[in-house]
Amino acid sequence: MAAVQQQTVLRDAMRRLNMTRDAFASRIGVTRRALDTWLLPDGSPESRAMPEIAGRYVSEILERAPTEREYTQSAYSAIAFEGRAHLLSVDQFSRDAVEALFRVADTMQPIARRQKITRVLEGAVLANLFFEASTRTRVSFGAAFCRLGGSVCDTTGFTFSSMAKGESIYDTSRVISGYADALVVRHPEQGSVAEFARATNIPVINAGDGPGEHPSQALLDLYTIQREFSRIGKIVDGAHIAMVGDLKYGRTVHSLAKLLALHRGLKFTLVSPRSLEMPDHIVEQIARGDHVIEQTADLRAGLKGADVVYATRIQKERFADESIEGYTPDFQINQALVDAVCGPDTLIMHPLPRDGRPGANDLSTDLNHDARLAIFRQTDNGIPVRMAIFAMLLGVEHQVQHSMRDAAWRSPAYVGPDDAVFHGID
């Protein structure tokens, strides 16, 4: 069994069975160490091929689960808005559909790691329409599309766009649809991306609509949580999630909270000043499940016992004349606080950008060398997840596995100078 397929099959089996690595290793009768070596990235000196008898047993387990086509079809059905292939909200997803999308993302990993290449979207054009400034999200979507073989046209800013001259969203969407095969749109007004989607039959992806949602960010966040939890022997069901900061305007936490709520028995601790609390409609939606929800302005108390600490920056661009009482530098998550109240396996996340200036009320840079900080693994995971979204919206997800070939250029073993610390956790 090829290494790429081996890793994908094993991850899919654990995900479908909702098992940790320890539990899955016990289920198939091998040691945790053996399973870890089968899951190591291709090219790792400790990577091992799974024995044929183990592969047959895993295949037997998967035969009792939905077939690949049925499994991925459920995700395609979810990535639909009013009957068309758009991604506008995490409300479009069931838990099964999320897992199906993640299975496709697993297939994309060797391409995202620059080990393999594919041209399944050769000739396709993506229009990145960002009416708000963006770096990470815009470049991530563009890179994901290019790694599938497509090309990207970018536009950033509202002032110089045709819409500033009075053109309607409908006209803009319809015109750009004649030039491109998919649209990624970020807009400052909530609900505006849905207007783009209603005006076209090509796929539209919401890259953030004001204080509304950011569905692809939530998907990559959950994907990161699952992968990190797999490494340390946890599952998402029953986890304690602490969300910290600007929960009123932070669209990433709105989407992630709703996506996490598809799981069972979670505890949500929502930590913010009263003026920046999570909107009531989001809290009410989470509360429909069997979850515990606590709201507090006490940062130290809110982080105690958390499996995941998800920090956000203040969304200053969303404020008019509102005051921000209680959001002081004391609200900073730093090394001293994490060491004092968080466990050794607590996962620390942030959607970025963060305010790294001294004394800022955000996630401190003094955590950069702490293995619990997952923000860069988070951003790296955005590529395979967004590749999976494009592949499913454009109907090429079944072609990727068979279209891969080795990359011809020399790529670094670790993208950043500190990445070796985390080698093998994937």
KAGI-V717590 format. One record per residue. N is the residue number from 0. OMEGA is omega in whole degrees, 0 to 359 (NA if undefined). NEAR is the number of other C-alpha atoms within 10 Angstrom. Layout:
# KAGI-V717590
{{N	OMEGA	NEAR} {N	OMEGA	NEAR}}
This chain:
# KAGI-V717590
{{0	181	12} {1	184	9} {2	181	19} {3	180	19} {4	180	13} {5	180	17} {6	181	25} {7	181	18} {8	182	21} {9	179	20} {10	180	20} {11	180	20} {12	179	19} {13	181	18} {14	181	20} {15	180	16} {16	180	14} {17	183	16} {18	170	19} {19	177	20} {20	180	24} {21	182	19} {22	181	16} {23	177	21} {24	178	18} {25	181	13} {26	182	11} {27	172	14} {28	177	11} {29	177	13} {30	176	13} {31	180	14} {32	179	11} {33	180	14} {34	179	21} {35	181	19} {36	177	18} {37	183	19} {38	181	23} {39	179	21} {40	178	22} {41	181	19} {42	177	11} {43	182	12} {44	181	9} {45	180	12} {46	180	18} {47	175	18} {48	178	17} {49	178	20} {50	183	10} {51	182	10} {52	177	9} {53	178	13} {54	179	17} {55	181	12} {56	178	13} {57	179	18} {58	178	15} {59	178	11} {60	183	14} {61	178	19} {62	179	11} {63	177	8} {64	179	14} {65	178	11} {66	180	11} {67	183	14} {68	177	11} {69	184	12} {70	180	18} {71	178	24} {72	180	16} {73	178	19} {74	179	26} {75	178	23} {76	180	18} {77	181	23} {78	181	27} {79	179	19} {80	182	18} {81	174	8} {82	180	9} {83	188	17} {84	176	22} {85	172	28} {86	184	28} {87	186	25} {88	174	23} {89	176	22} {90	179	13} {91	190	18} {92	162	22} {93	178	17} {94	179	14} {95	181	16} {96	176	20} {97	181	22} {98	179	20} {99	178	25} {100	180	28} {101	176	26} {102	176	24} {103	178	27} {104	177	25} {105	178	23} {106	183	24} {107	188	30} {108	182	24} {109	176	19} {110	179	23} {111	179	23} {112	179	20} {113	178	17} {114	182	21} {115	174	18} {116	176	21} {117	180	22} {118	186	16} {119	177	21} {120	179	21} {121	181	14} {122	180	10} {123	182	17} {124	175	19} {125	171	24} {126	175	21} {127	181	23} {128	182	22} {129	179	22} {130	168	20} {131	180	17} {132	178	15} {133	172	14} {134	185	10} {135	185	14} {136	182	22} {137	181	20} {138	179	15} {139	177	19} {140	180	25} {141	179	23} {142	180	20} {143	180	25} {144	180	26} {145	181	20} {146	173	24} {147	176	24} {148	180	17} {149	177	20} {150	190	18} {151	170	19} {152	184	13} {153	166	13} {154	184	16} {155	175	17} {156	183	15} {157	190	17} {158	185	10} {159	180	11} {160	178	15} {161	180	13} {162	176	14} {163	178	11} {164	176	10} {165	180	8} {166	181	11} {167	174	14} {168	181	19} {169	182	14} {170	180	15} {171	181	15} {172	182	23} {173	180	18} {174	182	13} {175	179	16} {176	176	21} {177	181	10} {178	191	12} {179	181	18} {180	176	19} {181	179	25} {182	167	27} {183	188	24} {184	167	26} {185	185	27} {186	183	21} {187	184	19} {188	179	14} {189	180	15} {190	184	17} {191	181	18} {192	176	26} {193	176	20} {194	175	13} {195	183	24} {196	183	27} {197	184	18} {198	186	17} {199	175	21} {200	176	15} {201	184	20} {202	175	24} {203	179	30} {204	179	29} {205	177	26} {206	178	26} {207	178	29} {208	180	22} {209	179	21} {210	185	20} {211	185	21} {212	174	25} {213	191	26} {214	182	27} {215	177	26} {216	179	26} {217	179	25} {218	180	25} {219	177	24} {220	180	28} {221	176	20} {222	178	23} {223	180	24} {224	181	21} {225	182	17} {226	179	18} {227	179	22} {228	179	21} {229	181	22} {230	187	16} {231	173	14} {232	178	13} {233	169	22} {234	185	20} {235	177	22} {236	178	15} {237	183	16} {238	176	21} {239	183	23} {240	175	25} {241	177	24} {242	193	27} {243	170	29} {244	182	30} {245	182	26} {246	180	27} {247	184	23} {248	182	25} {249	185	23} {250	180	24} {251	180	24} {252	176	29} {253	181	24} {254	183	23} {255	180	23} {256	180	22} {257	179	21} {258	178	24} {259	182	21} {260	174	21} {261	179	18} {262	187	18} {263	168	14} {264	180	16} {265	170	21} {266	177	20} {267	171	25} {268	185	22} {269	189	26} {270	180	28} {271	169	24} {272	182	24} {273	183	16} {274	183	15} {275	181	22} {276	178	20} {277	178	24} {278	184	12} {279	184	10} {280	176	10} {281	178	15} {282	180	19} {283	179	11} {284	177	12} {285	186	21} {286	180	15} {287	177	9} {288	181	14} {289	185	15} {290	174	18} {291	181	14} {292	176	16} {293	176	13} {294	183	18} {295	173	15} {296	182	19} {297	186	13} {298	183	20} {299	180	16} {300	184	12} {301	182	23} {302	183	28} {303	176	18} {304	183	16} {305	172	23} {306	179	24} {307	171	23} {308	182	26} {309	183	25} {310	176	24} {311	174	26} {312	177	22} {313	182	21} {314	186	16} {315	181	10} {316	180	9} {317	186	14} {318	173	11} {319	179	7} {320	183	6} {321	175	8} {322	180	10} {323	182	15} {324	175	10} {325	180	14} {326	187	20} {327	175	13} {328	176	12} {329	180	14} {330	181	22} {331	173	20} {332	184	25} {333	184	17} {334	182	16} {335	180	10} {336	181	13} {337	179	20} {338	184	10} {339	190	11} {340	183	16} {341	180	20} {342	182	15} {343	181	11} {344	178	16} {345	180	25} {346	182	22} {347	187	24} {348	179	23} {349	182	24} {350	183	22} {351	2	16} {352	175	13} {353	178	17} {354	185	16} {355	180	13} {356	179	11} {357	178	11} {358	180	13} {359	179	17} {360	184	22} {361	179	28} {362	188	29} {363	177	18} {364	178	16} {365	176	13} {366	189	16} {367	183	16} {368	177	12} {369	183	13} {370	179	16} {371	180	20} {372	186	18} {373	189	20} {374	181	19} {375	170	17} {376	177	17} {377	182	22} {378	177	19} {379	181	18} {380	178	24} {381	181	28} {382	180	27} {383	180	26} {384	180	30} {385	172	25} {386	179	28} {387	178	28} {388	179	28} {389	183	24} {390	182	25} {391	179	21} {392	182	24} {393	169	18} {394	181	14} {395	187	14} {396	181	23} {397	181	16} {398	190	13} {399	186	20} {400	185	14} {401	183	8} {402	186	12} {403	169	17} {404	184	13} {405	174	12} {406	184	14} {407	183	10} {408	180	8} {409	181	8} {410	182	11} {411	178	10} {412	178	14} {413	185	13} {414	180	12} {415	184	9} {416	181	7} {417	186	12} {418	180	14} {419	179	11} {420	186	12} {421	184	12} {422	174	13} {423	183	15} {424	183	14} {425	NA	16}}
